[in-house]
Amino acid sequence: MSKRQLLISGAVALACGAILVIFTDIETGVVRWVNCGPLGGPQEQRSEICR
């Protein structure tokens, strides 16, 4: 594997990792909003996550 291919592979891996982190943060926020917001039941709204 040449140095150029290694750099490109590293850049692609870094980009994939960044995309995974971004989507995980968005998913966590959406789940918290659904559970703690107007759509969540009283039990979920009193949970430790919603405090």
PDB file of N, CA, C and O in Angstrom:
ATOM      1  N   MET A   1       0.856  -1.171   0.000  1.00  0.00           N
ATOM      2  CA  MET A   1       0.000   0.000   0.000  1.00  0.00           C
ATOM      3  C   MET A   1       0.902   1.234   0.000  1.00  0.00           C
ATOM      4  O   MET A   1       1.824   1.343   0.809  1.00  0.00           O
ATOM      5  N   SER A   2       0.629   2.139  -0.897  1.00  0.00           N
ATOM      6  CA  SER A   2       1.458   3.334  -0.985  1.00  0.00           C
ATOM      7  C   SER A   2       1.049   4.344   0.085  1.00  0.00           C
ATOM      8  O   SER A   2      -0.005   4.217   0.708  1.00  0.00           O
ATOM      9  N   LYS A   3       1.891   5.333   0.281  1.00  0.00           N
ATOM     10  CA  LYS A   3       1.637   6.361   1.291  1.00  0.00           C
ATOM     11  C   LYS A   3       0.357   7.134   0.968  1.00  0.00           C
ATOM     12  O   LYS A   3      -0.403   7.490   1.869  1.00  0.00           O
ATOM     13  N   ARG A   4       0.126   7.386  -0.294  1.00  0.00           N
ATOM     14  CA  ARG A   4      -1.071   8.129  -0.712  1.00  0.00           C
ATOM     15  C   ARG A   4      -2.342   7.340  -0.381  1.00  0.00           C
ATOM     16  O   ARG A   4      -3.314   7.906   0.119  1.00  0.00           O
ATOM     17  N   GLN A   5      -2.331   6.051  -0.659  1.00  0.00           N
ATOM     18  CA  GLN A   5      -3.496   5.213  -0.353  1.00  0.00           C
ATOM     19  C   GLN A   5      -3.728   5.133   1.152  1.00  0.00           C
ATOM     20  O   GLN A   5      -4.873   5.106   1.604  1.00  0.00           O
ATOM     21  N   LEU A   6      -2.658   5.094   1.921  1.00  0.00           N
ATOM     22  CA  LEU A   6      -2.770   5.052   3.370  1.00  0.00           C
ATOM     23  C   LEU A   6      -3.399   6.339   3.900  1.00  0.00           C
ATOM     24  O   LEU A   6      -4.250   6.296   4.788  1.00  0.00           O
ATOM     25  N   LEU A   7      -2.987   7.464   3.364  1.00  0.00           N
ATOM     26  CA  LEU A   7      -3.561   8.753   3.786  1.00  0.00           C
ATOM     27  C   LEU A   7      -5.040   8.854   3.418  1.00  0.00           C
ATOM     28  O   LEU A   7      -5.850   9.339   4.208  1.00  0.00           O
ATOM     29  N   ILE A   8      -5.382   8.402   2.237  1.00  0.00           N
ATOM     30  CA  ILE A   8      -6.785   8.431   1.803  1.00  0.00           C
ATOM     31  C   ILE A   8      -7.628   7.511   2.676  1.00  0.00           C
ATOM     32  O   ILE A   8      -8.737   7.872   3.068  1.00  0.00           O
ATOM     33  N   SER A   9      -7.107   6.325   2.983  1.00  0.00           N
ATOM     34  CA  SER A   9      -7.835   5.388   3.854  1.00  0.00           C
ATOM     35  C   SER A   9      -8.035   5.985   5.242  1.00  0.00           C
ATOM     36  O   SER A   9      -9.107   5.840   5.828  1.00  0.00           O
ATOM     37  N   GLY A  10      -7.030   6.646   5.766  1.00  0.00           N
ATOM     38  CA  GLY A  10      -7.140   7.294   7.069  1.00  0.00           C
ATOM     39  C   GLY A  10      -8.163   8.412   7.059  1.00  0.00           C
ATOM     40  O   GLY A  10      -8.934   8.562   8.007  1.00  0.00           O
ATOM     41  N   ALA A  11      -8.176   9.201   5.990  1.00  0.00           N
ATOM     42  CA  ALA A  11      -9.135  10.294   5.883  1.00  0.00           C
ATOM     43  C   ALA A  11     -10.569   9.761   5.795  1.00  0.00           C
ATOM     44  O   ALA A  11     -11.479  10.330   6.397  1.00  0.00           O
ATOM     45  N   VAL A  12     -10.768   8.688   5.059  1.00  0.00           N
ATOM     46  CA  VAL A  12     -12.104   8.091   4.940  1.00  0.00           C
ATOM     47  C   VAL A  12     -12.553   7.518   6.281  1.00  0.00           C
ATOM     48  O   VAL A  12     -13.711   7.681   6.668  1.00  0.00           O
ATOM     49  N   ALA A  13     -11.652   6.853   6.988  1.00  0.00           N
ATOM     50  CA  ALA A  13     -11.989   6.303   8.300  1.00  0.00           C
ATOM     51  C   ALA A  13     -12.336   7.415   9.281  1.00  0.00           C
ATOM     52  O   ALA A  13     -13.280   7.280  10.061  1.00  0.00           O
ATOM     53  N   LEU A  14     -11.593   8.500   9.253  1.00  0.00           N
ATOM     54  CA  LEU A  14     -11.864   9.643  10.122  1.00  0.00           C
ATOM     55  C   LEU A  14     -13.219  10.277   9.799  1.00  0.00           C
ATOM     56  O   LEU A  14     -13.970  10.639  10.705  1.00  0.00           O
ATOM     57  N   ALA A  15     -13.525  10.407   8.521  1.00  0.00           N
ATOM     58  CA  ALA A  15     -14.815  10.963   8.115  1.00  0.00           C
ATOM     59  C   ALA A  15     -15.971  10.064   8.559  1.00  0.00           C
ATOM     60  O   ALA A  15     -16.995  10.558   9.030  1.00  0.00           O
ATOM     61  N   CYS A  16     -15.812   8.758   8.412  1.00  0.00           N
ATOM     62  CA  CYS A  16     -16.858   7.820   8.844  1.00  0.00           C
ATOM     63  C   CYS A  16     -17.065   7.890  10.351  1.00  0.00           C
ATOM     64  O   CYS A  16     -18.203   7.848  10.819  1.00  0.00           O
ATOM     65  N   GLY A  17     -15.991   7.995  11.110  1.00  0.00           N
ATOM     66  CA  GLY A  17     -16.099   8.125  12.556  1.00  0.00           C
ATOM     67  C   GLY A  17     -16.809   9.403  12.961  1.00  0.00           C
ATOM     68  O   GLY A  17     -17.636   9.392  13.872  1.00  0.00           O
ATOM     69  N   ALA A  18     -16.495  10.502  12.294  1.00  0.00           N
ATOM     70  CA  ALA A  18     -17.138  11.776  12.597  1.00  0.00           C
ATOM     71  C   ALA A  18     -18.635  11.715  12.283  1.00  0.00           C
ATOM     72  O   ALA A  18     -19.448  12.219  13.057  1.00  0.00           O
ATOM     73  N   ILE A  19     -18.997  11.115  11.180  1.00  0.00           N
ATOM     74  CA  ILE A  19     -20.410  10.981  10.815  1.00  0.00           C
ATOM     75  C   ILE A  19     -21.143  10.127  11.839  1.00  0.00           C
ATOM     76  O   ILE A  19     -22.275  10.441  12.205  1.00  0.00           O
ATOM     77  N   LEU A  20     -20.520   9.061  12.302  1.00  0.00           N
ATOM     78  CA  LEU A  20     -21.129   8.202  13.313  1.00  0.00           C
ATOM     79  C   LEU A  20     -21.374   8.966  14.607  1.00  0.00           C
ATOM     80  O   LEU A  20     -22.439   8.832  15.209  1.00  0.00           O
ATOM     81  N   VAL A  21     -20.415   9.756  15.037  1.00  0.00           N
ATOM     82  CA  VAL A  21     -20.567  10.552  16.261  1.00  0.00           C
ATOM     83  C   VAL A  21     -21.686  11.570  16.108  1.00  0.00           C
ATOM     84  O   VAL A  21     -22.493  11.736  17.022  1.00  0.00           O
ATOM     85  N   ILE A  22     -21.751  12.248  14.981  1.00  0.00           N
ATOM     86  CA  ILE A  22     -22.794  13.263  14.754  1.00  0.00           C
ATOM     87  C   ILE A  22     -24.178  12.631  14.790  1.00  0.00           C
ATOM     88  O   ILE A  22     -25.075  13.157  15.450  1.00  0.00           O
ATOM     89  N   PHE A  23     -24.367  11.521  14.098  1.00  0.00           N
ATOM     90  CA  PHE A  23     -25.686  10.884  14.069  1.00  0.00           C
ATOM     91  C   PHE A  23     -26.060  10.302  15.425  1.00  0.00           C
ATOM     92  O   PHE A  23     -27.240  10.285  15.775  1.00  0.00           O
ATOM     93  N   THR A  24     -25.092   9.828  16.193  1.00  0.00           N
ATOM     94  CA  THR A  24     -25.378   9.312  17.531  1.00  0.00           C
ATOM     95  C   THR A  24     -25.858  10.435  18.438  1.00  0.00           C
ATOM     96  O   THR A  24     -26.802  10.248  19.206  1.00  0.00           O
ATOM     97  N   ASP A  25     -25.215  11.613  18.359  1.00  0.00           N
ATOM     98  CA  ASP A  25     -25.645  12.752  19.171  1.00  0.00           C
ATOM     99  C   ASP A  25     -27.051  13.203  18.789  1.00  0.00           C
ATOM    100  O   ASP A  25     -27.857  13.529  19.661  1.00  0.00           O
ATOM    101  N   ILE A  26     -27.347  13.225  17.502  1.00  0.00           N
ATOM    102  CA  ILE A  26     -28.681  13.625  17.046  1.00  0.00           C
ATOM    103  C   ILE A  26     -29.720  12.614  17.514  1.00  0.00           C
ATOM    104  O   ILE A  26     -30.796  12.997  17.973  1.00  0.00           O
ATOM    105  N   GLU A  27     -29.404  11.326  17.402  1.00  0.00           N
ATOM    106  CA  GLU A  27     -30.345  10.284  17.817  1.00  0.00           C
ATOM    107  C   GLU A  27     -30.620  10.361  19.319  1.00  0.00           C
ATOM    108  O   GLU A  27     -31.762  10.197  19.748  1.00  0.00           O
ATOM    109  N   THR A  28     -29.595  10.607  20.111  1.00  0.00           N
ATOM    110  CA  THR A  28     -29.767  10.720  21.558  1.00  0.00           C
ATOM    111  C   THR A  28     -30.670  11.898  21.893  1.00  0.00           C
ATOM    112  O   THR A  28     -31.531  11.788  22.766  1.00  0.00           O
ATOM    113  N   GLY A  29     -30.486  13.014  21.217  1.00  0.00           N
ATOM    114  CA  GLY A  29     -31.334  14.184  21.451  1.00  0.00           C
ATOM    115  C   GLY A  29     -32.781  13.931  21.074  1.00  0.00           C
ATOM    116  O   GLY A  29     -33.689  14.360  21.785  1.00  0.00           O
ATOM    117  N   VAL A  30     -33.007  13.252  19.980  1.00  0.00           N
ATOM    118  CA  VAL A  30     -34.376  12.953  19.534  1.00  0.00           C
ATOM    119  C   VAL A  30     -35.057  11.995  20.509  1.00  0.00           C
ATOM    120  O   VAL A  30     -36.223  12.186  20.854  1.00  0.00           O
ATOM    121  N   VAL A  31     -34.344  10.978  20.948  1.00  0.00           N
ATOM    122  CA  VAL A  31     -34.926  10.020  21.897  1.00  0.00           C
ATOM    123  C   VAL A  31     -35.258  10.716  23.207  1.00  0.00           C
ATOM    124  O   VAL A  31     -36.318  10.472  23.782  1.00  0.00           O
ATOM    125  N   ARG A  32     -34.374  11.574  23.686  1.00  0.00           N
ATOM    126  CA  ARG A  32     -34.633  12.311  24.918  1.00  0.00           C
ATOM    127  C   ARG A  32     -35.853  13.222  24.753  1.00  0.00           C
ATOM    128  O   ARG A  32     -36.679  13.319  25.661  1.00  0.00           O
ATOM    129  N   TRP A  33     -35.972  13.892  23.593  1.00  0.00           N
ATOM    130  CA  TRP A  33     -37.108  14.777  23.378  1.00  0.00           C
ATOM    131  C   TRP A  33     -38.416  13.991  23.352  1.00  0.00           C
ATOM    132  O   TRP A  33     -39.417  14.431  23.918  1.00  0.00           O
ATOM    133  N   VAL A  34     -38.412  12.841  22.702  1.00  0.00           N
ATOM    134  CA  VAL A  34     -39.629  12.030  22.609  1.00  0.00           C
ATOM    135  C   VAL A  34     -40.016  11.505  23.988  1.00  0.00           C
ATOM    136  O   VAL A  34     -41.186  11.558  24.366  1.00  0.00           O
ATOM    137  N   ASN A  35     -39.042  10.999  24.739  1.00  0.00           N
ATOM    138  CA  ASN A  35     -39.340  10.421  26.048  1.00  0.00           C
ATOM    139  C   ASN A  35     -39.704  11.474  27.091  1.00  0.00           C
ATOM    140  O   ASN A  35     -40.576  11.235  27.925  1.00  0.00           O
ATOM    141  N   CYS A  36     -39.063  12.613  27.058  1.00  0.00           N
ATOM    142  CA  CYS A  36     -39.258  13.635  28.086  1.00  0.00           C
ATOM    143  C   CYS A  36     -40.231  14.729  27.646  1.00  0.00           C
ATOM    144  O   CYS A  36     -40.656  15.541  28.467  1.00  0.00           O
ATOM    145  N   GLY A  37     -40.576  14.757  26.404  1.00  0.00           N
ATOM    146  CA  GLY A  37     -41.434  15.805  25.878  1.00  0.00           C
ATOM    147  C   GLY A  37     -42.902  15.458  25.965  1.00  0.00           C
ATOM    148  O   GLY A  37     -43.313  14.623  26.771  1.00  0.00           O
ATOM    149  N   PRO A  38     -43.681  16.103  25.132  1.00  0.00           N
ATOM    150  CA  PRO A  38     -45.128  15.930  25.186  1.00  0.00           C
ATOM    151  C   PRO A  38     -45.602  14.529  24.798  1.00  0.00           C
ATOM    152  O   PRO A  38     -46.720  14.145  25.143  1.00  0.00           O
ATOM    153  N   LEU A  39     -44.785  13.768  24.099  1.00  0.00           N
ATOM    154  CA  LEU A  39     -45.196  12.430  23.677  1.00  0.00           C
ATOM    155  C   LEU A  39     -44.895  11.366  24.733  1.00  0.00           C
ATOM    156  O   LEU A  39     -45.402  10.247  24.651  1.00  0.00           O
ATOM    157  N   GLY A  40     -44.074  11.712  25.720  1.00  0.00           N
ATOM    158  CA  GLY A  40     -43.699  10.741  26.747  1.00  0.00           C
ATOM    159  C   GLY A  40     -44.750  10.636  27.833  1.00  0.00           C
ATOM    160  O   GLY A  40     -45.477  11.588  28.116  1.00  0.00           O
ATOM    161  N   GLY A  41     -44.814   9.474  28.427  1.00  0.00           N
ATOM    162  CA  GLY A  41     -45.751   9.256  29.514  1.00  0.00           C
ATOM    163  C   GLY A  41     -45.209   9.818  30.818  1.00  0.00           C
ATOM    164  O   GLY A  41     -44.049  10.224  30.889  1.00  0.00           O
ATOM    165  N   PRO A  42     -46.038   9.842  31.841  1.00  0.00           N
ATOM    166  CA  PRO A  42     -45.609  10.415  33.120  1.00  0.00           C
ATOM    167  C   PRO A  42     -44.428   9.658  33.741  1.00  0.00           C
ATOM    168  O   PRO A  42     -43.566  10.270  34.372  1.00  0.00           O
ATOM    169  N   GLN A  43     -44.385   8.348  33.569  1.00  0.00           N
ATOM    170  CA  GLN A  43     -43.283   7.555  34.133  1.00  0.00           C
ATOM    171  C   GLN A  43     -41.958   7.932  33.468  1.00  0.00           C
ATOM    172  O   GLN A  43     -40.942   8.077  34.149  1.00  0.00           O
ATOM    173  N   GLU A  44     -41.962   8.090  32.161  1.00  0.00           N
ATOM    174  CA  GLU A  44     -40.740   8.465  31.454  1.00  0.00           C
ATOM    175  C   GLU A  44     -40.311   9.875  31.820  1.00  0.00           C
ATOM    176  O   GLU A  44     -39.116  10.144  31.947  1.00  0.00           O
ATOM    177  N   GLN A  45     -41.265  10.778  31.992  1.00  0.00           N
ATOM    178  CA  GLN A  45     -40.924  12.166  32.312  1.00  0.00           C
ATOM    179  C   GLN A  45     -40.332  12.298  33.709  1.00  0.00           C
ATOM    180  O   GLN A  45     -39.633  13.271  33.991  1.00  0.00           O
ATOM    181  N   ARG A  46     -40.599  11.339  34.584  1.00  0.00           N
ATOM    182  CA  ARG A  46     -40.010  11.368  35.928  1.00  0.00           C
ATOM    183  C   ARG A  46     -38.707  10.586  36.019  1.00  0.00           C
ATOM    184  O   ARG A  46     -38.108  10.508  37.091  1.00  0.00           O
ATOM    185  N   SER A  47     -38.271  10.016  34.928  1.00  0.00           N
ATOM    186  CA  SER A  47     -37.060   9.198  34.939  1.00  0.00           C
ATOM    187  C   SER A  47     -35.826  10.062  35.183  1.00  0.00           C
ATOM    188  O   SER A  47     -35.873  11.288  35.077  1.00  0.00           O
ATOM    189  N   GLU A  48     -34.725   9.397  35.509  1.00  0.00           N
ATOM    190  CA  GLU A  48     -33.479  10.105  35.804  1.00  0.00           C
ATOM    191  C   GLU A  48     -32.937  10.833  34.581  1.00  0.00           C
ATOM    192  O   GLU A  48     -32.311  11.884  34.717  1.00  0.00           O
ATOM    193  N   ILE A  49     -33.165  10.294  33.401  1.00  0.00           N
ATOM    194  CA  ILE A  49     -32.670  10.909  32.172  1.00  0.00           C
ATOM    195  C   ILE A  49     -33.324  12.274  31.945  1.00  0.00           C
ATOM    196  O   ILE A  49     -32.673  13.194  31.451  1.00  0.00           O
ATOM    197  N   CYS A  50     -34.588  12.413  32.297  1.00  0.00           N
ATOM    198  CA  CYS A  50     -35.322  13.652  32.032  1.00  0.00           C
ATOM    199  C   CYS A  50     -35.061  14.735  33.073  1.00  0.00           C
ATOM    200  O   CYS A  50     -35.455  15.884  32.873  1.00  0.00           O
ATOM    201  N   ARG A  51     -34.408  14.394  34.174  1.00  0.00           N
ATOM    202  CA  ARG A  51     -34.148  15.408  35.207  1.00  0.00           C
ATOM    203  C   ARG A  51     -33.004  16.285  34.859  1.00  0.00           C
ATOM    204  O   ARG A  51     -32.661  17.185  35.626  1.00  0.00           O
TER     205      ARG A  51
END
